[in-house]
Amino acid sequence: MNVFTLGESGNLRARLDDMMKQMVSDGYQPHTVAFVFKKFSIIKKMAEEKQLPFAIDIMGYDYAFLVAMFLSKMGIDVERIGYFLSRLTKLKYIFHPREIFEMDGHKFYFNWLDVESRYIFEDYKAHKDIWEPRTTELIKQTVKPGDVCVDVGASIGYFTLLFSRLVGERGKVWAFEPRQRGYKYLKKNIEINGYKNIASAYLYGVWDSNSIVGLPRNDAVPVPVRCVKLDDFFERRSVDFFEASEMSHIDFIKMDIDGSEPWALRGMISIFEHNPKLKMVIEYYPKYIEKAGGSPQEVLGILDKYFTIREISGDYGNGCWNYFCEHK
């Protein structure tokens, strides 16, 4: 079995990322022997399909990987062993359905019996060390103590908590998450991490008007949720938390809202015009935007008017990107 560097592997890592999520959904607990065995067999098959040597740098080095390689060389079915072990480890859900999972120094509460939210947990469990590593690192380099940050589409709170740690006692964080299944964990995770500088977490979507909207727009059955226009929201709310000279002061925005970006951006024009040092990370996924009935070109047009745009390479690809935007 040959080995090779990532540069020779083409898009194996992107494909593997999707496969790992499915592995967790199928009951393989990340960073267990069963998980490594299954991952080993997948990469081996992918390499054989593409007539490539085995991707050892994607696999990583640990004792389970070495055991898997040895057993494979002996002609033993590693995948079958992994499947059997995964069935055993899945019994843990029955006796210990709730757990506190740590990532990048933060605690996250999971309830595996919550079937509606399980796919969110599966995503995070498949990336134990850090979520969106290149985006996370860029945010760490950019956000400073005392900054004011806004998390639009906060989900269970990964970036909300990161912002809170970075801005410190003198900063503020605002979080918006429209779906109840993510919002309840967002609130819980803020609580168990003990952050006091999060101004509030709102069960709101972000839109171009203050109204009730069915979200996500690209779901088969959107759920009606309360939405706010951020220009109006911060014009009303800022006096409660900041001095008059800081009323329009926002330093950083993160946006990940599954195709609703055109409407959200329309409702933020005043923020863009009154914050000349604003920086933003936004997910740009044209397929989702079009499925939601929006225009990817409109998103790029608004961003290009106010920001210099740079693609954050490495976290996504294949039609979906995180963009880092710096105010012109």
N, C-alpha and C positions, 0 to 999 in steps of 0.2 A: 504494500500500500504506500503510494508516494504521498508527499506533502507539498504544499505550495503556499505562496503568500496571497494576501487578500486581493492584490492587484490582478492576479490571474483568474479570480473567481467570478468576474462579471457581476451579475446582479444576484448572486447566491444569497448575500446577506439580506437583501430586501425580501426575497422569497422566504428565507428562513424565519424572518420576523413574523410573517403571517402564519407560518406553520407552527411557531412556538405558541402563539395565541390560541391556535386550535388545540395544541397539546394540553394547555392548561384547562381549556374547556372540556377536554376529554378525560380530565381527572389526573393528569400528570402534575405533581407539585414541583415548581421550579427549584433547582439546586438540590434535588434529591438524586439518588442513584438511578431511579426509574426514569427521571427526566433526562439525565445525561445519556442513558442508553437509547432512549427514543430519539433524541436529538442526533446522536451518533448515526443511527440507522438512516435517518432522513437525509443527512448531509451525504452519506455514502451513496444513497440512491440518486440524489440530485447530481452528484459528481459523475456517476455512471451514465445517467441520462444525457448529460452534456459532454460526455467523454473527456472529463477533466479529472485531474488527480484530486485527492481528498483534501478538504479545506481545514487544515489543522489549526490555523489561527482563528477561524470562526468558532471552532470547537472549544478552544481553551484547554488549559492544562490543569487537571486535578486527578485524584486517584481513580475516580469513577471512569473518567475518559480513558485512562491507561488500561484499566480493567476491560473496558469495552473493546479497545483495540486488540488486546491480547485474546479475548474470547472470539472476536471476529476472525482473527488469524487462525484460530483453532477450528474454524468452521461452525461455531455455535451461533444459534439464532439470538442475537442480542436484543432485537426488538421484542421477541416473544417474552424474554425474561423481564424486560422493562414493563411490558403490559401487565404481567402478573404482579410485579411490585407496585404498580400504580393502583391496581385494584385494592391492595392492602392499605396503602396510604390514604386512599379516598375515604376509608372508614373513619378517619379523624374528623371529617365534617359532621358525622352523626354525634360524636361524643364531645367535640370541641368546635362548634360552628362559628364562634366569634373569636377574633384574634386582633392583636395590635401588630401591625406590620411597619417596620422602619425602612425609610428610604431617604438618603441624603440628610440624615440627622433629624428627620421629622417622623412623628408617629401617625399612622393611619389606621383607622378602625374599620374592620371588615366583618360582615355577617354573611357567611356563605349560604345561609338558608334564605337570604333575600335574592330570589331567583331573578327578579327584574333588574337588579344592579350587578349581578354576578359578572357580566361581561366587562364592566369597568374594572372590577378587582382583577380579572384575568389579565387585562392589559398591564396593570401595574405589577402583578406578581411575575409576569414574564420579563420584567426589566427591574431586577431586584436592586441594583446599585443606584441607578439614577434614571429619571424620566427625561426623554429628549435631551441627551447629554450636551449636544452642541448649543442648543438654545439655552439650556440651563447655565452653561458656562458663560455665554455671552451676557445673559442677564446679571450674573454675579459680577462681571467686569463692568457693567454699565450702571446699575442701580446703586445709589450711595446713601449713607445715613442722612436722615432728614428728608428724603424724597417722598413724594406723594405718588402712589401707584394705583392703577385701576385694573382689576382682573375681570374681563368680560368673557363669560363662559367659563366659570371657575371650576365646574365639575366638583370633585371631592376635595379640591383645595391645594393641589400640589404647588402651583405657582403663587397662590394666595399666601401660603405659609412661607415660601421662599422670599417673597416680597417683604413680609413682616419681619423676618430675620434680618434682611439686608438694610431696611430703612431705620431700624432701631426705635428708640423711645421718642425721638423727635419727628419721626415720619408717620405717615398714615397710609392705610390700605383700604380700598373699597372693592368689594367682590359682588358680582352679579351672576346668578345661576338660575335659569328659568325652570328647570325640571326638578320635581320633588325628589326623585330618586337620587340625584346628585347633591341637592341642597341639604338634605338631612345629614349626609356624611360630611359635607363642608362645615356645617355648624359643629358637629361632633369633633371633627379634627382640629378646628380652631380651639375648642374647649380643652381637649386633652393635651394640646401643646402649650397652653397657657399664655397665648399672645394677647396683649392688651391694646396694641396699636392698630388693630383692624377696626376702622370706624364702624363698619357694619357689613354683614353679608345679607344680600337681598334676594328673595325669591322672585326675581324680575328677569325678563328678557330685555334686550336692548334693541331699539327700533328707531324709526324716523318720526314717531309720534307716541304720545302717551295713550295707549289703547290696549285692548285685548286682541291677541294674535294667536293663531294656531301654530305651534312650534313642536318639533323642527319642521320647517316647510317641506323638506324632502322626505319626510316619513309618510307611510301609507295612511296613517291616521294621526294627524297632528293634534296636539292637546292644547286647548285654549289656556294661555298664560297672560299674566299682566306684564306689559312692556313699558319701558320708559325711554324717552328721548334724552340722551345724556346731556346735551346742551341745556335743556330745561332743568334736569335733575340737579346739576351742579350749580346752576344759577340760583335755585331755591335753597339748596342744602348747605352750600359752602359757608355761609355766614355762621352757621351753628358750630363749625369746627375750626375755621381759620380766621386770621386777622383780615381786615378789609383789603390790605395790600396784596393778600395771597388768594383772593377769592377765585381767580381763574387759573391758579397755579397747579398744574399737573405735570409730573416729570416723565412718567412711563405708563404705557397701556399695553396689556397683553390681550389679544382677541382670538378666540377659537370657538366659533359659533355655528359650525356645520351648515354653511351655505347662506346664512342670513347677513353676510357682511355688507352687501350693497345698502340695505336698509339701515343697518347700524351706523355705517359711515356717514350716510346722509344726515343723521341726527347728531353728528359730532363736529360739524363744520366750524362752529363758534369756538369749540375747544382747540381745534387745529389752528385757528386764526389768532388766538390769544395766548398760545403757549409756544413761543418761538424756539424753545430748547427741548420740546417734546420728542421722545423716542417711543417706538412702538414695535412689538412683535405681533404679526398677524398671520394666521394660517391662510394660505391661498390654494384653494382646491376647486378649480373651474368646474369640474364635473358636479360637485355638490351645489355650487352656486346656480348652475344651469338647471339642475333638477329642482331647485327651490323656486325657479321662475325668475331668477335674477341674471344680471349680466356681468361676467368676469371682466369685460372691457370697462364697465363703469367703475368697478373696484380699482383697477389699475389706473384709470383716469383720475380718480380722487386722490389716490396715494401719490401719483406722480406730480400732481399739482402742489402738494404740500411737503413731500418727503423725497429724500434720496433713498432708493430701495436697493437692498442687497439680499440675495438669497442666502439662507443659512444652510450650507451643504452638510449632508451626512445624516440628518435626522429622518428625512423623508425622501421623496423622489417619485419617479414614475407617475407624474401628473399631480402631485401634491407637495407643496413646499411651505416652510416657514420663512417669512420675509422679515428682515430687520430694517426698520424705517427710521431715518433721522431727519428731523425737520430741516428744510432748506433755509 
